Amino acid sequence: MAKQLKVLVIDDDPSIRDYLESLATRQGYDVVTAGSGEDGLKAVEKSVPDIVTLDVVLPGIDGIETLVALKKRVPDVPVVMLSGHGQAATIVEAMRQGASDFLRKPFEVEELDLAFQKALETNALKEEVEQLRGRVRAESNMLGLFGDNPKMMAVREIIEQVADTDITVLIRGESGTGKELVARSLYQLSSRRDRPFVKVNCAALPSELLESELFGFEKGAFTGALKRKLGRFEYADNGTIFLDEISEMAPGLQAKLLQVLQDGEFSRLGGEADIHVDTRILAATNRNLEEAVRDGSFREDLYYRLNVVTVQLPALRERMDSVPLLVDHFLQMYCEQYEKPLKPVTPETMRAMERYHWPGNVRELENMMKRMVVLGNEQVVLQEISTRAVEDDSPMGAGAGDVANVLGPDLSEEMGFDLKAISKRASQFAEKRVIERVLNQTRWNRKEAAERLQISYKALLYKMKENGLSQGR
């Protein structure tokens, strides 16, 4: 059933208000009336109309002032101005301030009907154009992300095939490869793009807090639960929820998520009634879920529920032909954001970027471009790439020429060679470099870093403290 459109009539003459109300009601509109500009603005605060008729001559603030105030509060609502005088200057000013049409009193029923149709059609056209622009922007962002690399073209093909469905999608890839951008592309290209997009980082909160964040809680569910709180799934009803780092979710919480995937239902913490939601689920992980299933840290039934369609993102080093496109994309984006002049990257810097292996993937490239734009200096990027390249090529994370600086006075002929001290210092330095690199690759996710380094979580925390890596993180 089509929605009944609402008309707000603002006119100080009761007979005109009644006449307009009668006409608009016969045309199928729901009508609200106001006798002054002030009352009309109050009516808009209570309920936004689909169209407004506004008399030019009003007590208190006049029609033009009311029009200006309306356009500030509800800029997309069309306003048809009415006047018994119709001076050219008034008409010009009304149109300049955003009126969609201007009718002289008295007017025929057909004139009012036509003015309404024109105003609503123009507004609908504007909305359609904006939606198309949004779709074009989304597709342009995808082009900037994917380029012509065969692996990324395959990713794009999957996205285009499943975007406008309700299928659950699992996005896989190393940290920084652009998994969230893929999720947002799936959302922007879907029929749910006008509904909420809710992101939840499953690694950012302990299990108990994550459960209340996802599913909400009732008043009194636990100490400190002073009032009911809605969960992210409720906020994402009829929209899309993106569960980043899904592999970090505790097994007990995985069972509750499985229920949502199977039945679209869950209960709040401390609640008895089931809540039904219509939410599309997108999930992302940088871990090997098959190994997690084998070692029991991830439920096998949830794995199969999530793994309906998989998007596997290659690391940036596997698609180096995307680097120039990404450089141009981020350069333009941050120049606009920080209002800096757009200067193309020099061939020297581009060659250095194309030779670099990008351990931090697209995120590292983006951050590097942001620094370059903000500082207005390419040399910062060149030095950073050169330093990291030397570190990565060296067994200890430093160039051979820097070994003496790293090891200090123990490598001094005048003081004698203390081989044990040198070995210890070199070992500590190499250990610090490796831990720091792994932490950067995992975005300082300590649990994942410990797994990659094959040490316990507590051992990692101790080594971070010992090496001064826990400060400011």
C-alpha positions in Angstrom: 0.0 0.0 0.0 1.4 3.4 -1.0 2.3 5.8 1.8 -0.1 8.7 2.3 1.8 12.0 1.6 1.5 14.8 4.1 0.9 18.4 3.2 1.6 21.3 5.7 -0.5 24.4 4.9 0.8 27.7 6.4 -1.6 30.6 5.9 -3.1 33.2 8.3 -6.5 33.3 6.5 -8.8 30.6 8.1 -10.9 30.4 4.9 -7.8 29.8 2.7 -6.6 27.2 5.1 -9.9 25.4 5.0 -10.0 25.6 1.2 -6.5 24.2 0.8 -7.1 21.5 3.3 -10.3 20.5 1.5 -8.5 20.5 -1.9 -5.5 18.5 -0.7 -7.6 16.0 1.2 -9.7 15.3 -1.9 -6.4 14.6 -3.8 -5.5 12.0 -1.2 -3.1 14.0 1.0 -2.9 14.0 4.8 -3.2 17.7 5.7 -1.8 19.7 8.7 -2.5 23.4 9.0 -0.8 26.3 10.7 -1.8 30.0 11.0 1.6 31.6 11.2 5.2 31.0 10.3 6.1 30.2 13.9 3.3 27.6 14.2 4.4 26.1 10.9 8.0 25.7 12.1 6.7 24.0 15.3 4.6 21.6 13.1 7.7 20.7 11.1 9.6 19.9 14.4 6.9 17.4 15.3 6.5 15.7 12.0 8.3 16.4 8.6 5.8 16.9 5.8 6.3 15.8 2.2 5.3 19.2 0.8 4.5 22.7 2.2 2.2 25.5 0.9 3.3 28.8 2.4 1.6 32.3 2.2 4.0 35.2 1.5 2.1 37.6 3.9 2.0 36.3 7.4 1.8 37.9 10.9 5.1 37.7 12.9 7.8 36.3 10.6 6.7 36.7 7.0 6.6 34.0 4.3 10.1 34.6 3.0 11.7 34.4 6.5 9.6 31.3 7.2 10.9 29.8 3.9 14.5 30.5 4.8 13.9 28.8 8.2 12.2 25.8 6.6 15.0 25.3 4.1 17.5 25.2 7.0 15.6 22.6 8.9 14.1 20.4 6.1 16.1 21.4 3.0 14.7 18.5 0.9 11.0 19.3 1.5 9.5 21.2 -1.5 7.7 24.5 -0.7 5.0 26.1 -2.9 4.6 29.8 -2.2 1.2 31.5 -2.4 0.5 35.2 -2.7 -2.4 37.5 -3.6 0.0 40.1 -4.9 2.7 38.3 -6.9 5.2 41.1 -7.3 8.2 40.1 -9.5 10.7 40.9 -6.8 8.9 38.7 -4.3 8.7 35.8 -6.7 12.4 36.1 -7.6 13.4 36.2 -3.9 11.2 33.2 -3.1 12.7 31.1 -5.9 16.2 32.3 -4.9 15.6 31.0 -1.3 14.6 27.6 -2.6 10.8 27.7 -3.3 9.8 25.0 -5.8 6.9 27.0 -7.2 4.9 30.2 -6.8 1.1 30.5 -7.3 -1.0 33.7 -7.4 -4.3 33.7 -5.5 -6.9 32.9 -6.5 -5.7 29.8 -8.3 -7.5 26.8 -9.9 -7.6 23.3 -8.5 -5.6 22.1 -11.5 -2.9 24.7 -10.8 -2.4 23.5 -7.2 -2.4 19.8 -8.3 0.2 20.5 -11.0 2.4 22.5 -8.6 2.3 19.5 -6.1 3.1 17.0 -8.9 6.0 19.1 -10.2 7.4 19.6 -6.7 7.2 15.9 -5.7 8.6 14.7 -9.0 11.5 17.1 -8.8 12.2 15.9 -5.3 12.0 12.3 -6.3 14.3 12.9 -9.2 16.9 14.5 -6.9 16.8 11.5 -4.5 17.2 9.1 -7.5 20.2 11.1 -8.8 21.8 11.1 -5.3 21.3 7.4 -5.0 22.8 6.9 -8.5 25.7 9.1 -7.4 26.2 7.0 -4.3 26.3 3.9 -6.4 28.8 5.4 -8.8 30.9 6.5 -5.9 30.8 3.0 -4.4 31.8 1.4 -7.7 34.5 4.0 -8.2 35.9 3.1 -4.8 35.9 -0.5 -5.8 37.8 0.4 -9.0 40.4 2.2 -6.9 40.7 -0.8 -4.6 40.8 -3.5 -7.2 42.4 -2.2 -10.4 43.1 -4.6 -13.2 44.9 -7.3 -11.3 43.3 -10.7 -12.1 43.0 -11.8 -8.5 41.3 -8.6 -7.6 39.0 -8.7 -10.7 37.9 -12.1 -9.4 37.1 -10.6 -6.0 35.2 -7.8 -7.7 33.2 -10.4 -9.8 32.1 -12.2 -6.6 31.1 -8.9 -4.9 29.0 -7.9 -7.9 27.3 -11.3 -8.0 26.4 -11.5 -4.3 26.1 -7.9 -3.2 22.4 -7.5 -3.8 21.5 -10.8 -1.9 21.1 -11.7 1.7 23.9 -14.3 1.5 26.4 -14.4 4.4 29.9 -13.5 3.2 33.2 -14.4 4.8 36.0 -12.0 3.9 39.5 -13.4 4.4 43.0 -11.9 4.1 46.0 -10.6 6.0 45.6 -7.5 8.2 45.4 -4.3 6.2 44.3 -5.9 2.9 41.1 -4.0 2.8 38.5 -6.4 4.2 36.4 -3.6 5.6 36.4 -1.8 2.3 35.0 -5.0 0.7 32.3 -5.2 3.4 31.3 -1.6 2.7 31.3 -2.3 -1.0 28.9 -5.2 -0.5 26.7 -3.0 1.6 26.7 0.0 -0.8 25.9 -2.2 -3.8 23.0 -3.9 -2.0 19.3 -3.0 -1.6 20.0 -2.5 2.1 22.3 0.5 1.4 19.7 2.9 2.8 19.5 0.9 6.1 22.1 0.8 8.9 25.7 -0.5 8.4 27.0 -1.6 11.9 30.6 -2.6 12.4 31.7 -4.7 15.5 35.4 -5.6 16.1 35.2 -8.9 17.9 38.8 -8.6 19.1 38.3 -5.2 20.8 36.2 -6.4 23.8 36.3 -9.2 26.3 33.7 -11.9 25.8 31.2 -10.6 28.4 31.2 -7.1 27.1 31.1 -8.3 23.5 27.9 -10.3 24.2 26.1 -7.3 25.7 27.4 -5.1 22.8 26.0 -7.5 20.2 22.8 -8.6 21.9 22.1 -5.9 24.5 20.8 -6.5 28.0 17.7 -6.0 30.2 17.7 -3.7 33.3 19.1 -5.6 36.2 20.8 -8.3 34.1 24.1 -7.7 36.0 25.6 -5.2 38.4 25.5 -1.8 36.7 22.7 -2.6 34.3 20.5 0.3 35.3 18.4 0.4 32.2 17.7 -1.7 29.1 20.3 -1.4 26.3 19.7 -2.4 22.7 22.4 -4.5 21.1 24.2 -4.0 17.7 22.0 -6.6 16.1 18.9 -4.6 16.9 20.4 -1.4 15.5 21.3 -3.4 12.3 17.7 -4.7 11.9 16.9 -4.5 8.1 20.5 -3.5 7.5 23.9 -5.1 7.6 26.2 -6.0 10.4 30.0 -6.5 9.8 31.7 -8.7 12.3 35.4 -8.0 12.0 38.0 -10.5 13.4 35.2 -13.1 13.9 37.8 -15.7 14.9 38.4 -13.9 18.2 34.9 -14.5 19.4 34.7 -16.9 22.4 33.1 -20.3 21.8 30.1 -19.6 24.1 29.3 -16.5 22.2 29.7 -18.3 18.9 26.8 -20.5 19.8 24.5 -17.5 20.3 25.7 -16.1 16.9 24.9 -19.4 15.3 21.3 -19.1 16.5 21.0 -15.7 14.8 22.3 -17.1 11.6 20.0 -20.1 11.7 16.8 -18.5 13.0 17.3 -14.7 13.0 16.5 -14.7 16.7 18.3 -14.0 20.0 17.6 -12.9 23.5 19.1 -10.0 25.4 21.3 -10.7 28.5 18.8 -11.2 31.3 15.9 -11.3 28.9 13.3 -14.1 28.4 11.7 -13.2 25.1 13.3 -13.9 21.8 13.9 -10.9 19.5 13.6 -11.4 15.8 15.9 -9.4 13.4 16.4 -9.3 9.7 20.1 -8.6 9.4 22.6 -9.5 6.8 25.8 -10.8 8.3 29.3 -10.1 6.8 32.3 -11.4 8.7 36.1 -11.0 8.3 39.1 -12.8 9.6 42.9 -12.8 9.1 43.3 -16.2 10.8 43.2 -19.7 9.3 39.6 -20.8 10.4 40.2 -24.4 9.3 43.0 -24.7 11.8 40.9 -22.9 14.5 38.1 -25.5 13.8 40.7 -28.4 14.2 42.1 -27.1 17.5 38.6 -26.5 18.9 38.7 -22.7 19.2 36.1 -22.1 16.5 32.8 -24.0 16.1 32.6 -26.2 13.0 28.9 -25.6 12.6 29.4 -21.8 12.8 32.2 -22.1 10.3 30.0 -23.7 7.7 27.2 -21.2 8.4 29.6 -18.3 7.8 31.4 -19.8 4.9 28.6 -19.6 2.4 30.5 -17.3 0.1 34.2 -16.5 0.6 36.1 -13.5 -0.6 39.8 -14.1 -0.4 41.8 -10.9 -0.6 45.4 -11.3 -1.7 48.2 -9.4 0.0 49.4 -6.2 -1.6 52.7 -7.7 -2.5 50.8 -10.3 -4.6 49.2 -7.5 -6.7 51.9 -4.8 -7.0 50.3 -3.5 -10.2 47.5 -2.0 -7.9 50.0 0.2 -6.1 49.9 3.2 -8.6 46.1 3.1 -8.6 46.0 3.1 -4.8 48.6 5.8 -4.5 46.5 8.1 -6.8 43.3 7.2 -4.9 44.7 8.0 -1.5 46.6 11.0 -2.7 43.5 12.6 -4.1 41.4 11.6 -1.1 43.7 13.1 1.5 44.5 16.2 -0.6 40.7 16.9 -0.6 40.4 16.1 3.1 43.2 18.3 4.3 42.7 20.9 1.6 46.2 20.5 0.2 47.3 21.1 -3.4 47.3 17.9 -5.5 50.8 17.1 -6.7 51.5 13.9 -8.5 54.0 11.5 -7.0 57.4 11.7 -8.6 58.6 8.7 -10.7 61.4 8.1 -8.1 58.9 7.7 -5.2 56.6 5.6 -7.3 59.4 3.2 -8.3 60.4 2.9 -4.6 56.8 2.1 -3.7 56.5 -0.5 -6.4 59.7 -2.2 -5.2 58.7 -2.2 -1.5 56.9 -5.4 -0.3 54.3 -3.7 2.0 54.1 -6.0 5.1 51.2 -3.8 6.3 49.4 -4.1 3.0 46.9 -1.4 1.8 46.6 0.1 5.3 50.3 0.8 5.4 50.2 2.4 2.0 47.2 4.5 3.0 48.9 5.7 6.2 52.1 6.5 4.3 50.2 8.6 1.7 48.4 10.4 4.5 51.7 11.4 6.1 53.1 12.5 2.8 50.1 14.8 2.2 50.0 16.2 5.7 53.7 16.9 5.8 53.9 17.9 2.1 57.2 16.1 1.6 57.8 13.0 -0.4 61.3 12.5 1.2 59.6 11.4 4.3 58.0 8.5 2.4 61.3 7.6 0.6 63.3 7.6 3.8 60.6 5.4 5.5 60.6 2.9 2.6 64.4 2.8 2.5 64.7 2.3 6.2 62.1 -0.5 6.3 63.6 -2.2 3.3 67.0 -2.3 4.9 65.5 -3.6 8.1 63.7 -6.4 6.3 66.8 -7.4 4.3 69.0 -7.6 7.4 69.1 -10.7 9.6 68.8 -8.5 12.7 66.6 -5.9 11.3 69.4 -3.4 10.7 71.8 -2.7 7.9 75.3 -4.1 8.2 76.7 -0.5 8.5 74.5 0.1 11.5 75.6 -3.0 13.5 78.2 -1.0 15.4 75.7 1.6 16.3 73.2 -1.1 17.4 75.7 -3.0 19.5 77.3 0.1 21.0 80.7 0.2 22.8 81.0 -3.6 23.2 82.2 -3.6 19.5 85.1 -1.3 20.2 88.7 -2.5 19.8 89.9 -0.1 22.5 87.6 -1.8 25.0 88.0 -5.3 23.7 85.5 -7.7 22.3 83.0 -9.2 24.7 81.4 -11.9 22.5 78.8 -12.9 25.1 77.7 -9.3 25.6 77.6 -8.8 21.8 75.6 -12.0 21.2 73.1 -11.1 24.0 72.6 -7.5 22.7 72.2 -8.7 19.1 69.7 -11.3 20.2 67.7 -8.7 22.2 67.7 -6.3 19.3 66.6 -8.9 16.8 63.9 -10.1 19.2 62.6 -6.6 19.6 62.5 -6.0 15.9 60.6 -9.2 15.2 58.0 -8.6 18.0 57.5 -5.0 16.9 57.0 -6.1 13.2 54.5 -8.8 14.2 52.6 -6.4 16.4 52.4 -3.9 13.5 51.2 -6.6 11.2 48.4 -7.7 13.6 47.5 -4.0 14.4 48.8 -4.6 18.0 46.4 -7.5 18.6 48.5 -9.1 21.3 46.7 -12.5 21.3 47.2 -13.0 17.5 50.8 -11.8 17.8 51.5 -14.3 20.5 50.1 -17.1 18.3 52.2 -16.0 15.3 55.4 -15.8 17.5 54.5 -19.2 19.0 54.8 -18.0 22.6 52.2 -17.6 25.4 50.2 -14.4 25.8 51.9 -13.7 29.2 55.3 -14.3 27.7 54.6 -11.7 24.9 53.4 -9.1 27.5 56.7 -9.7 29.5 58.8 -9.3 26.4 57.0 -6.2 25.2 57.6 -4.6 28.6 61.2 -5.7 28.6 61.8 -4.2 25.2 59.8 -1.0 25.9 57.1 -1.9 23.4 54.1 -1.4 25.6 54.3 2.3 26.0 51.7 4.5 24.2 50.0 1.6 22.6 
